């Protein structure tokens, strides 16, 4: 029942299905996102690599995109977020409190 055992079983089944020609050999990687229970305005609760999704649309942030935490400025309580297009946006933690924080697992 451990994660390692589940991954091994999945890999074994996948390998057998590929050998039988029932499954293509191309792999895709999927990132599972889960809610991270944190105090939103505390920079110590953020780590580089965390993902941020906003509940509401704003001028700076789309609620349809997921942003990655690129850096955490503890002194000024700001995050630098990046999107999939390479844009970098500063996020003051005392604003945009409608955000939903999620992390890549």
PDB file as gemmi writes it, atoms N, CA and C in Angstrom:
CRYST1    1.000    1.000    1.000  90.00  90.00  90.00 P 1                      
ATOM      1  N   UNK A   1       0.799  -1.205   0.000  1.00  0.00           N  
ATOM      2  CA  UNK A   1       0.000   0.000   0.000  1.00  0.00           C  
ATOM      3  C   UNK A   1       0.841   1.267   0.000  1.00  0.00           C  
ATOM      4  N   UNK A   2       2.146   1.133  -0.012  1.00  0.00           N  
ATOM      5  CA  UNK A   2       2.957   2.341  -0.013  1.00  0.00           C  
ATOM      6  C   UNK A   2       3.021   2.928  -1.414  1.00  0.00           C  
ATOM      7  N   UNK A   3       3.402   4.179  -1.496  1.00  0.00           N  
ATOM      8  CA  UNK A   3       3.507   4.871  -2.786  1.00  0.00           C  
ATOM      9  C   UNK A   3       4.504   4.168  -3.706  1.00  0.00           C  
ATOM     10  N   UNK A   4       5.637   3.707  -3.147  1.00  0.00           N  
ATOM     11  CA  UNK A   4       6.643   3.001  -3.958  1.00  0.00           C  
ATOM     12  C   UNK A   4       6.073   1.725  -4.558  1.00  0.00           C  
ATOM     13  N   UNK A   5       5.330   0.985  -3.735  1.00  0.00           N  
ATOM     14  CA  UNK A   5       4.731  -0.254  -4.220  1.00  0.00           C  
ATOM     15  C   UNK A   5       3.697   0.031  -5.305  1.00  0.00           C  
ATOM     16  N   UNK A   6       2.886   1.053  -5.107  1.00  0.00           N  
ATOM     17  CA  UNK A   6       1.890   1.417  -6.116  1.00  0.00           C  
ATOM     18  C   UNK A   6       2.566   1.816  -7.423  1.00  0.00           C  
ATOM     19  N   UNK A   7       3.645   2.603  -7.330  1.00  0.00           N  
ATOM     20  CA  UNK A   7       4.371   3.022  -8.526  1.00  0.00           C  
ATOM     21  C   UNK A   7       4.980   1.831  -9.255  1.00  0.00           C  
ATOM     22  N   UNK A   8       5.508   0.857  -8.505  1.00  0.00           N  
ATOM     23  CA  UNK A   8       6.097  -0.326  -9.132  1.00  0.00           C  
ATOM     24  C   UNK A   8       5.032  -1.155  -9.836  1.00  0.00           C  
ATOM     25  N   UNK A   9       3.908  -1.344  -9.199  1.00  0.00           N  
ATOM     26  CA  UNK A   9       2.812  -2.100  -9.818  1.00  0.00           C  
ATOM     27  C   UNK A   9       2.357  -1.404 -11.095  1.00  0.00           C  
ATOM     28  N   UNK A  10       2.194  -0.087 -11.027  1.00  0.00           N  
ATOM     29  CA  UNK A  10       1.774   0.679 -12.201  1.00  0.00           C  
ATOM     30  C   UNK A  10       2.799   0.544 -13.321  1.00  0.00           C  
ATOM     31  N   UNK A  11       4.089   0.640 -12.996  1.00  0.00           N  
ATOM     32  CA  UNK A  11       5.146   0.516 -14.002  1.00  0.00           C  
ATOM     33  C   UNK A  11       5.151  -0.879 -14.621  1.00  0.00           C  
ATOM     34  N   UNK A  12       4.951  -1.913 -13.803  1.00  0.00           N  
ATOM     35  CA  UNK A  12       4.916  -3.287 -14.311  1.00  0.00           C  
ATOM     36  C   UNK A  12       3.735  -3.484 -15.265  1.00  0.00           C  
ATOM     37  N   UNK A  13       2.572  -2.996 -14.885  1.00  0.00           N  
ATOM     38  CA  UNK A  13       1.374  -3.119 -15.737  1.00  0.00           C  
ATOM     39  C   UNK A  13       1.593  -2.346 -17.039  1.00  0.00           C  
ATOM     40  N   UNK A  14       2.133  -1.146 -16.913  1.00  0.00           N  
ATOM     41  CA  UNK A  14       2.386  -0.326 -18.100  1.00  0.00           C  
ATOM     42  C   UNK A  14       3.362  -1.040 -19.051  1.00  0.00           C  
ATOM     43  N   UNK A  15       4.439  -1.598 -18.502  1.00  0.00           N  
ATOM     44  CA  UNK A  15       5.405  -2.315 -19.322  1.00  0.00           C  
ATOM     45  C   UNK A  15       4.795  -3.491 -20.055  1.00  0.00           C  
ATOM     46  N   UNK A  16       3.953  -4.228 -19.365  1.00  0.00           N  
ATOM     47  CA  UNK A  16       3.288  -5.384 -19.993  1.00  0.00           C  
ATOM     48  C   UNK A  16       2.335  -4.939 -21.105  1.00  0.00           C  
ATOM     49  N   UNK A  17       1.570  -3.874 -20.865  1.00  0.00           N  
ATOM     50  CA  UNK A  17       0.649  -3.369 -21.882  1.00  0.00           C  
ATOM     51  C   UNK A  17       1.392  -2.834 -23.108  1.00  0.00           C  
ATOM     52  N   UNK A  18       2.561  -2.243 -22.906  1.00  0.00           N  
ATOM     53  CA  UNK A  18       3.376  -1.768 -24.025  1.00  0.00           C  
ATOM     54  C   UNK A  18       3.875  -2.957 -24.835  1.00  0.00           C  
ATOM     55  N   UNK A  19       4.345  -4.015 -24.142  1.00  0.00           N  
ATOM     56  CA  UNK A  19       4.820  -5.213 -24.835  1.00  0.00           C  
ATOM     57  C   UNK A  19       3.715  -5.866 -25.653  1.00  0.00           C  
ATOM     58  N   UNK A  20       2.496  -5.831 -25.153  1.00  0.00           N  
ATOM     59  CA  UNK A  20       1.360  -6.422 -25.854  1.00  0.00           C  
ATOM     60  C   UNK A  20       0.841  -5.521 -26.980  1.00  0.00           C  
ATOM     61  N   UNK A  21       1.388  -4.320 -27.079  1.00  0.00           N  
ATOM     62  CA  UNK A  21       0.951  -3.395 -28.121  1.00  0.00           C  
ATOM     63  C   UNK A  21      -0.380  -2.725 -27.812  1.00  0.00           C  
ATOM     64  N   UNK A  22      -0.822  -2.815 -26.580  1.00  0.00           N  
ATOM     65  CA  UNK A  22      -2.099  -2.221 -26.184  1.00  0.00           C  
ATOM     66  C   UNK A  22      -1.948  -0.795 -25.668  1.00  0.00           C  
ATOM     67  N   UNK A  23      -0.686  -0.372 -25.492  1.00  0.00           N  
ATOM     68  CA  UNK A  23      -0.414   0.958 -24.959  1.00  0.00           C  
ATOM     69  C   UNK A  23       0.821   1.498 -25.653  1.00  0.00           C  
ATOM     70  N   UNK A  24       0.782   2.758 -26.046  1.00  0.00           N  
ATOM     71  CA  UNK A  24       1.931   3.380 -26.694  1.00  0.00           C  
ATOM     72  C   UNK A  24       3.082   3.530 -25.730  1.00  0.00           C  
ATOM     73  N   UNK A  25       4.272   3.657 -26.285  1.00  0.00           N  
ATOM     74  CA  UNK A  25       5.462   3.747 -25.431  1.00  0.00           C  
ATOM     75  C   UNK A  25       5.795   5.184 -25.041  1.00  0.00           C  
ATOM     76  N   UNK A  26       5.084   6.170 -25.589  1.00  0.00           N  
ATOM     77  CA  UNK A  26       5.355   7.561 -25.227  1.00  0.00           C  
ATOM     78  C   UNK A  26       4.824   7.855 -23.829  1.00  0.00           C  
ATOM     79  N   UNK A  27       5.641   8.553 -23.047  1.00  0.00           N  
ATOM     80  CA  UNK A  27       5.255   8.919 -21.689  1.00  0.00           C  
ATOM     81  C   UNK A  27       4.826  10.374 -21.639  1.00  0.00           C  
ATOM     82  N   UNK A  28       3.914  10.671 -20.754  1.00  0.00           N  
ATOM     83  CA  UNK A  28       3.594  12.052 -20.438  1.00  0.00           C  
ATOM     84  C   UNK A  28       3.762  12.204 -18.935  1.00  0.00           C  
ATOM     85  N   UNK A  29       4.119  13.406 -18.508  1.00  0.00           N  
ATOM     86  CA  UNK A  29       4.286  13.654 -17.086  1.00  0.00           C  
ATOM     87  C   UNK A  29       3.162  14.564 -16.620  1.00  0.00           C  
ATOM     88  N   UNK A  30       2.523  14.170 -15.542  1.00  0.00           N  
ATOM     89  CA  UNK A  30       1.411  14.918 -14.988  1.00  0.00           C  
ATOM     90  C   UNK A  30       1.784  15.366 -13.585  1.00  0.00           C  
ATOM     91  N   UNK A  31       1.523  16.625 -13.283  1.00  0.00           N  
ATOM     92  CA  UNK A  31       1.773  17.140 -11.941  1.00  0.00           C  
ATOM     93  C   UNK A  31       0.458  17.194 -11.196  1.00  0.00           C  
ATOM     94  N   UNK A  32       0.410  16.560 -10.058  1.00  0.00           N  
ATOM     95  CA  UNK A  32      -0.787  16.580  -9.221  1.00  0.00           C  
ATOM     96  C   UNK A  32      -0.697  17.773  -8.291  1.00  0.00           C  
ATOM     97  N   UNK A  33      -1.758  18.570  -8.243  1.00  0.00           N  
ATOM     98  CA  UNK A  33      -1.776  19.748  -7.386  1.00  0.00           C  
ATOM     99  C   UNK A  33      -2.707  19.502  -6.204  1.00  0.00           C  
ATOM    100  N   UNK A  34      -2.239  19.881  -5.022  1.00  0.00           N  
ATOM    101  CA  UNK A  34      -3.043  19.711  -3.816  1.00  0.00           C  
ATOM    102  C   UNK A  34      -3.054  21.006  -3.023  1.00  0.00           C  
ATOM    103  N   UNK A  35      -4.110  21.208  -2.264  1.00  0.00           N  
ATOM    104  CA  UNK A  35      -4.228  22.393  -1.439  1.00  0.00           C  
ATOM    105  C   UNK A  35      -3.167  22.381  -0.351  1.00  0.00           C  
ATOM    106  N   UNK A  36      -2.559  23.517  -0.134  1.00  0.00           N  
ATOM    107  CA  UNK A  36      -1.543  23.657   0.904  1.00  0.00           C  
ATOM    108  C   UNK A  36      -2.137  24.541   1.992  1.00  0.00           C  
ATOM    109  N   UNK A  37      -2.254  24.024   3.179  1.00  0.00           N  
ATOM    110  CA  UNK A  37      -2.887  24.742   4.280  1.00  0.00           C  
ATOM    111  C   UNK A  37      -1.848  25.647   4.944  1.00  0.00           C  
ATOM    112  N   UNK A  38      -1.886  26.940   4.577  1.00  0.00           N  
ATOM    113  CA  UNK A  38      -0.890  27.868   5.099  1.00  0.00           C  
ATOM    114  C   UNK A  38      -1.545  29.182   5.506  1.00  0.00           C  
ATOM    115  N   UNK A  39      -0.784  29.980   6.229  1.00  0.00           N  
ATOM    116  CA  UNK A  39      -1.171  31.354   6.533  1.00  0.00           C  
ATOM    117  C   UNK A  39      -0.736  32.186   5.331  1.00  0.00           C  
ATOM    118  N   UNK A  40      -1.686  32.716   4.572  1.00  0.00           N  
ATOM    119  CA  UNK A  40      -1.406  33.313   3.270  1.00  0.00           C  
ATOM    120  C   UNK A  40      -0.418  34.474   3.292  1.00  0.00           C  
ATOM    121  N   UNK A  41      -0.410  35.274   4.352  1.00  0.00           N  
ATOM    122  CA  UNK A  41       0.455  36.448   4.337  1.00  0.00           C  
ATOM    123  C   UNK A  41       1.835  36.202   4.946  1.00  0.00           C  
ATOM    124  N   UNK A  42       2.114  34.996   5.369  1.00  0.00           N  
ATOM    125  CA  UNK A  42       3.401  34.686   5.984  1.00  0.00           C  
ATOM    126  C   UNK A  42       4.360  34.133   4.920  1.00  0.00           C  
ATOM    127  N   UNK A  43       5.414  34.892   4.575  1.00  0.00           N  
ATOM    128  CA  UNK A  43       6.326  34.430   3.523  1.00  0.00           C  
ATOM    129  C   UNK A  43       7.064  33.137   3.876  1.00  0.00           C  
ATOM    130  N   UNK A  44       7.173  32.832   5.158  1.00  0.00           N  
ATOM    131  CA  UNK A  44       7.864  31.599   5.567  1.00  0.00           C  
ATOM    132  C   UNK A  44       7.110  30.346   5.118  1.00  0.00           C  
ATOM    133  N   UNK A  45       5.853  30.493   4.764  1.00  0.00           N  
ATOM    134  CA  UNK A  45       5.044  29.345   4.354  1.00  0.00           C  
ATOM    135  C   UNK A  45       5.139  29.046   2.860  1.00  0.00           C  
ATOM    136  N   UNK A  46       5.903  29.844   2.142  1.00  0.00           N  
ATOM    137  CA  UNK A  46       6.061  29.638   0.702  1.00  0.00           C  
ATOM    138  C   UNK A  46       7.439  29.091   0.406  1.00  0.00           C  
ATOM    139  N   UNK A  47       7.515  28.269  -0.623  1.00  0.00           N  
ATOM    140  CA  UNK A  47       8.787  27.722  -1.068  1.00  0.00           C  
ATOM    141  C   UNK A  47       8.880  27.885  -2.575  1.00  0.00           C  
ATOM    142  N   UNK A  48      10.098  28.071  -3.057  1.00  0.00           N  
ATOM    143  CA  UNK A  48      10.313  28.096  -4.500  1.00  0.00           C  
ATOM    144  C   UNK A  48       9.804  26.778  -5.070  1.00  0.00           C  
ATOM    145  N   UNK A  49       9.041  26.865  -6.133  1.00  0.00           N  
ATOM    146  CA  UNK A  49       8.463  25.673  -6.748  1.00  0.00           C  
ATOM    147  C   UNK A  49       6.998  25.483  -6.418  1.00  0.00           C  
ATOM    148  N   UNK A  50       6.509  26.128  -5.329  1.00  0.00           N  
ATOM    149  CA  UNK A  50       5.073  26.069  -5.043  1.00  0.00           C  
ATOM    150  C   UNK A  50       4.317  26.671  -6.216  1.00  0.00           C  
ATOM    151  N   UNK A  51       3.078  26.289  -6.358  1.00  0.00           N  
ATOM    152  CA  UNK A  51       2.220  26.843  -7.401  1.00  0.00           C  
ATOM    153  C   UNK A  51       1.122  27.657  -6.742  1.00  0.00           C  
ATOM    154  N   UNK A  52       0.701  28.716  -7.419  1.00  0.00           N  
ATOM    155  CA  UNK A  52      -0.344  29.595  -6.904  1.00  0.00           C  
ATOM    156  C   UNK A  52      -1.424  29.714  -7.967  1.00  0.00           C  
ATOM    157  N   UNK A  53      -2.665  29.537  -7.550  1.00  0.00           N  
ATOM    158  CA  UNK A  53      -3.807  29.745  -8.444  1.00  0.00           C  
ATOM    159  C   UNK A  53      -4.744  30.715  -7.762  1.00  0.00           C  
ATOM    160  N   UNK A  54      -5.232  31.673  -8.525  1.00  0.00           N  
ATOM    161  CA  UNK A  54      -6.088  32.714  -7.976  1.00  0.00           C  
ATOM    162  C   UNK A  54      -7.554  32.350  -8.145  1.00  0.00           C  
ATOM    163  N   UNK A  55      -8.358  32.685  -7.149  1.00  0.00           N  
ATOM    164  CA  UNK A  55      -9.792  32.431  -7.209  1.00  0.00           C  
ATOM    165  C   UNK A  55     -10.508  33.420  -8.116  1.00  0.00           C  
ATOM    166  N   UNK A  56      -9.980  34.646  -8.183  1.00  0.00           N  
ATOM    167  CA  UNK A  56     -10.625  35.705  -8.963  1.00  0.00           C  
ATOM    168  C   UNK A  56      -9.655  36.280  -9.981  1.00  0.00           C  
ATOM    169  N   UNK A  57     -10.204  36.757 -11.072  1.00  0.00           N  
ATOM    170  CA  UNK A  57      -9.433  37.444 -12.098  1.00  0.00           C  
ATOM    171  C   UNK A  57      -9.052  38.831 -11.582  1.00  0.00           C  
ATOM    172  N   UNK A  58      -7.846  39.287 -11.893  1.00  0.00           N  
ATOM    173  CA  UNK A  58      -7.442  40.648 -11.546  1.00  0.00           C  
ATOM    174  C   UNK A  58      -6.653  41.215 -12.722  1.00  0.00           C  
ATOM    175  N   UNK A  59      -6.237  42.458 -12.615  1.00  0.00           N  
ATOM    176  CA  UNK A  59      -5.460  43.076 -13.693  1.00  0.00           C  
ATOM    177  C   UNK A  59      -4.132  42.363 -13.900  1.00  0.00           C  
ATOM    178  N   UNK A  60      -3.524  41.904 -12.818  1.00  0.00           N  
ATOM    179  CA  UNK A  60      -2.207  41.262 -12.900  1.00  0.00           C  
ATOM    180  C   UNK A  60      -2.278  39.750 -13.100  1.00  0.00           C  
ATOM    181  N   UNK A  61      -3.316  39.115 -12.540  1.00  0.00           N  
ATOM    182  CA  UNK A  61      -3.333  37.660 -12.483  1.00  0.00           C  
ATOM    183  C   UNK A  61      -4.620  37.084 -13.072  1.00  0.00           C  
ATOM    184  N   UNK A  62      -4.454  36.015 -13.832  1.00  0.00           N  
ATOM    185  CA  UNK A  62      -5.597  35.303 -14.401  1.00  0.00           C  
ATOM    186  C   UNK A  62      -5.998  34.171 -13.459  1.00  0.00           C  
ATOM    187  N   UNK A  63      -7.288  33.961 -13.307  1.00  0.00           N  
ATOM    188  CA  UNK A  63      -7.729  32.825 -12.501  1.00  0.00           C  
ATOM    189  C   UNK A  63      -7.733  31.534 -13.318  1.00  0.00           C  
ATOM    190  N   UNK A  64      -7.323  31.625 -14.568  1.00  0.00           N  
ATOM    191  CA  UNK A  64      -7.244  30.451 -15.444  1.00  0.00           C  
ATOM    192  C   UNK A  64      -5.835  29.875 -15.528  1.00  0.00           C  
ATOM    193  N   UNK A  65      -4.870  30.544 -14.921  1.00  0.00           N  
ATOM    194  CA  UNK A  65      -3.477  30.107 -14.989  1.00  0.00           C  
ATOM    195  C   UNK A  65      -2.970  29.665 -13.625  1.00  0.00           C  
ATOM    196  N   UNK A  66      -1.939  28.870 -13.664  1.00  0.00           N  
ATOM    197  CA  UNK A  66      -1.231  28.477 -12.456  1.00  0.00           C  
ATOM    198  C   UNK A  66       0.147  29.121 -12.533  1.00  0.00           C  
ATOM    199  N   UNK A  67       0.522  29.797 -11.475  1.00  0.00           N  
ATOM    200  CA  UNK A  67       1.801  30.504 -11.399  1.00  0.00           C  
ATOM    201  C   UNK A  67       2.746  29.737 -10.481  1.00  0.00           C  
ATOM    202  N   UNK A  68       4.024  29.755 -10.816  1.00  0.00           N  
ATOM    203  CA  UNK A  68       5.030  29.079 -10.007  1.00  0.00           C  
ATOM    204  C   UNK A  68       5.780  30.111  -9.174  1.00  0.00           C  
ATOM    205  N   UNK A  69       6.032  29.782  -7.908  1.00  0.00           N  
ATOM    206  CA  UNK A  69       6.826  30.659  -7.047  1.00  0.00           C  
ATOM    207  C   UNK A  69       8.283  30.538  -7.474  1.00  0.00           C  
ATOM    208  N   UNK A  70       8.844  31.662  -7.945  1.00  0.00           N  
ATOM    209  CA  UNK A  70      10.231  31.691  -8.394  1.00  0.00           C  
ATOM    210  C   UNK A  70      11.176  32.144  -7.290  1.00  0.00           C  
ATOM    211  N   UNK A  71      10.685  33.054  -6.427  1.00  0.00           N  
ATOM    212  CA  UNK A  71      11.496  33.497  -5.295  1.00  0.00           C  
ATOM    213  C   UNK A  71      10.593  34.041  -4.196  1.00  0.00           C  
ATOM    214  N   UNK A  72      11.128  34.025  -2.976  1.00  0.00           N  
ATOM    215  CA  UNK A  72      10.409  34.520  -1.806  1.00  0.00           C  
ATOM    216  C   UNK A  72      11.270  35.601  -1.164  1.00  0.00           C  
ATOM    217  N   UNK A  73      10.720  36.822  -1.061  1.00  0.00           N  
ATOM    218  CA  UNK A  73      11.400  37.934  -0.412  1.00  0.00           C  
ATOM    219  C   UNK A  73      10.798  38.069   0.985  1.00  0.00           C  
ATOM    220  N   UNK A  74      11.464  37.489   1.978  1.00  0.00           N  
ATOM    221  CA  UNK A  74      10.940  37.476   3.346  1.00  0.00           C  
ATOM    222  C   UNK A  74      10.899  38.874   3.948  1.00  0.00           C  
ATOM    223  N   UNK A  75      11.920  39.666   3.677  1.00  0.00           N  
ATOM    224  CA  UNK A  75      12.010  40.997   4.276  1.00  0.00           C  
ATOM    225  C   UNK A  75      10.884  41.916   3.799  1.00  0.00           C  
ATOM    226  N   UNK A  76      10.605  41.910   2.503  1.00  0.00           N  
ATOM    227  CA  UNK A  76       9.569  42.782   1.946  1.00  0.00           C  
ATOM    228  C   UNK A  76       8.220  42.089   1.790  1.00  0.00           C  
ATOM    229  N   UNK A  77       8.143  40.829   2.205  1.00  0.00           N  
ATOM    230  CA  UNK A  77       6.927  40.021   2.138  1.00  0.00           C  
ATOM    231  C   UNK A  77       6.324  40.023   0.733  1.00  0.00           C  
ATOM    232  N   UNK A  78       7.158  39.626  -0.236  1.00  0.00           N  
ATOM    233  CA  UNK A  78       6.722  39.546  -1.626  1.00  0.00           C  
ATOM    234  C   UNK A  78       7.179  38.234  -2.236  1.00  0.00           C  
ATOM    235  N   UNK A  79       6.392  37.759  -3.172  1.00  0.00           N  
ATOM    236  CA  UNK A  79       6.766  36.599  -3.968  1.00  0.00           C  
ATOM    237  C   UNK A  79       7.035  37.067  -5.384  1.00  0.00           C  
ATOM    238  N   UNK A  80       7.909  36.386  -6.073  1.00  0.00           N  
ATOM    239  CA  UNK A  80       8.023  36.555  -7.507  1.00  0.00           C  
ATOM    240  C   UNK A  80       7.411  35.309  -8.116  1.00  0.00           C  
ATOM    241  N   UNK A  81       6.392  35.519  -8.942  1.00  0.00           N  
ATOM    242  CA  UNK A  81       5.686  34.422  -9.588  1.00  0.00           C  
ATOM    243  C   UNK A  81       6.015  34.410 -11.072  1.00  0.00           C  
ATOM    244  N   UNK A  82       6.001  33.239 -11.653  1.00  0.00           N  
ATOM    245  CA  UNK A  82       6.203  33.099 -13.092  1.00  0.00           C  
ATOM    246  C   UNK A  82       5.078  32.300 -13.695  1.00  0.00           C  
ATOM    247  N   UNK A  83       4.745  32.609 -14.947  1.00  0.00           N  
ATOM    248  CA  UNK A  83       3.729  31.816 -15.643  1.00  0.00           C  
ATOM    249  C   UNK A  83       4.395  30.990 -16.733  1.00  0.00           C  
ATOM    250  N   UNK A  84       3.623  30.218 -17.439  1.00  0.00           N  
ATOM    251  CA  UNK A  84       4.188  29.310 -18.441  1.00  0.00           C  
ATOM    252  C   UNK A  84       4.741  30.037 -19.662  1.00  0.00           C  
ATOM    253  N   UNK A  85       4.453  31.333 -19.776  1.00  0.00           N  
ATOM    254  CA  UNK A  85       4.954  32.128 -20.885  1.00  0.00           C  
ATOM    255  C   UNK A  85       6.265  32.833 -20.547  1.00  0.00           C  
ATOM    256  N   UNK A  86       6.772  32.636 -19.338  1.00  0.00           N  
ATOM    257  CA  UNK A  86       8.021  33.244 -18.927  1.00  0.00           C  
ATOM    258  C   UNK A  86       7.871  34.609 -18.277  1.00  0.00           C  
ATOM    259  N   UNK A  87       6.642  35.061 -18.092  1.00  0.00           N  
ATOM    260  CA  UNK A  87       6.417  36.340 -17.421  1.00  0.00           C  
ATOM    261  C   UNK A  87       6.717  36.214 -15.935  1.00  0.00           C  
ATOM    262  N   UNK A  88       7.340  37.248 -15.365  1.00  0.00           N  
ATOM    263  CA  UNK A  88       7.650  37.297 -13.933  1.00  0.00           C  
ATOM    264  C   UNK A  88       6.850  38.441 -13.327  1.00  0.00           C  
ATOM    265  N   UNK A  89       6.118  38.152 -12.247  1.00  0.00           N  
ATOM    266  CA  UNK A  89       5.246  39.144 -11.626  1.00  0.00           C  
ATOM    267  C   UNK A  89       5.474  39.135 -10.120  1.00  0.00           C  
ATOM    268  N   UNK A  90       5.630  40.327  -9.526  1.00  0.00           N  
ATOM    269  CA  UNK A  90       5.782  40.449  -8.068  1.00  0.00           C  
ATOM    270  C   UNK A  90       4.406  40.399  -7.423  1.00  0.00           C  
ATOM    271  N   UNK A  91       4.316  39.686  -6.312  1.00  0.00           N  
ATOM    272  CA  UNK A  91       3.062  39.567  -5.566  1.00  0.00           C  
ATOM    273  C   UNK A  91       3.300  39.976  -4.115  1.00  0.00           C  
ATOM    274  N   UNK A  92       2.825  41.173  -3.703  1.00  0.00           N  
ATOM    275  CA  UNK A  92       2.898  41.531  -2.280  1.00  0.00           C  
ATOM    276  C   UNK A  92       1.929  40.642  -1.493  1.00  0.00           C  
ATOM    277  N   UNK A  93       2.403  40.052  -0.417  1.00  0.00           N  
ATOM    278  CA  UNK A  93       1.567  39.103   0.313  1.00  0.00           C  
ATOM    279  C   UNK A  93       0.457  39.764   1.119  1.00  0.00           C  
ATOM    280  N   UNK A  94       0.522  41.073   1.297  1.00  0.00           N  
ATOM    281  CA  UNK A  94      -0.563  41.751   2.018  1.00  0.00           C  
ATOM    282  C   UNK A  94      -1.709  42.141   1.082  1.00  0.00           C  
ATOM    283  N   UNK A  95      -1.603  41.756  -0.190  1.00  0.00           N  
ATOM    284  CA  UNK A  95      -2.657  42.009  -1.172  1.00  0.00           C  
ATOM    285  C   UNK A  95      -3.010  40.688  -1.847  1.00  0.00           C  
ATOM    286  N   UNK A  96      -4.058  40.695  -2.627  1.00  0.00           N  
ATOM    287  CA  UNK A  96      -4.465  39.512  -3.386  1.00  0.00           C  
ATOM    288  C   UNK A  96      -4.733  38.323  -2.454  1.00  0.00           C  
ATOM    289  N   UNK A  97      -5.385  38.582  -1.347  1.00  0.00           N  
ATOM    290  CA  UNK A  97      -5.626  37.508  -0.379  1.00  0.00           C  
ATOM    291  C   UNK A  97      -6.694  36.520  -0.837  1.00  0.00           C  
ATOM    292  N   UNK A  98      -7.288  36.766  -2.003  1.00  0.00           N  
ATOM    293  CA  UNK A  98      -8.278  35.830  -2.518  1.00  0.00           C  
ATOM    294  C   UNK A  98      -7.614  34.630  -3.206  1.00  0.00           C  
ATOM    295  N   UNK A  99      -6.277  34.582  -3.132  1.00  0.00           N  
ATOM    296  CA  UNK A  99      -5.592  33.509  -3.845  1.00  0.00           C  
ATOM    297  C   UNK A  99      -5.764  32.151  -3.149  1.00  0.00           C  
ATOM    298  N   UNK A 100      -5.691  31.151  -3.937  1.00  0.00           N  
ATOM    299  CA  UNK A 100      -5.720  29.780  -3.442  1.00  0.00           C  
ATOM    300  C   UNK A 100      -4.327  29.222  -3.652  1.00  0.00           C  
ATOM    301  N   UNK A 101      -3.701  28.747  -2.604  1.00  0.00           N  
ATOM    302  CA  UNK A 101      -2.340  28.236  -2.705  1.00  0.00           C  
ATOM    303  C   UNK A 101      -2.392  26.731  -2.884  1.00  0.00           C  
ATOM    304  N   UNK A 102      -1.652  26.282  -3.884  1.00  0.00           N  
ATOM    305  CA  UNK A 102      -1.537  24.861  -4.115  1.00  0.00           C  
ATOM    306  C   UNK A 102      -0.062  24.556  -4.350  1.00  0.00           C  
ATOM    307  N   UNK A 103       0.293  23.330  -4.197  1.00  0.00           N  
ATOM    308  CA  UNK A 103       1.688  22.984  -4.411  1.00  0.00           C  
ATOM    309  C   UNK A 103       1.777  21.763  -5.317  1.00  0.00           C  
ATOM    310  N   UNK A 104       2.839  21.689  -6.041  1.00  0.00           N  
ATOM    311  CA  UNK A 104       3.089  20.517  -6.878  1.00  0.00           C  
ATOM    312  C   UNK A 104       3.571  19.395  -5.979  1.00  0.00           C  
ATOM    313  N   UNK A 105       3.051  18.217  -6.188  1.00  0.00           N  
ATOM    314  CA  UNK A 105       3.439  17.058  -5.384  1.00  0.00           C  
ATOM    315  C   UNK A 105       4.349  16.151  -6.161  1.00  0.00           C  
TER     316      UNK A 105                                                      
END                                                                             
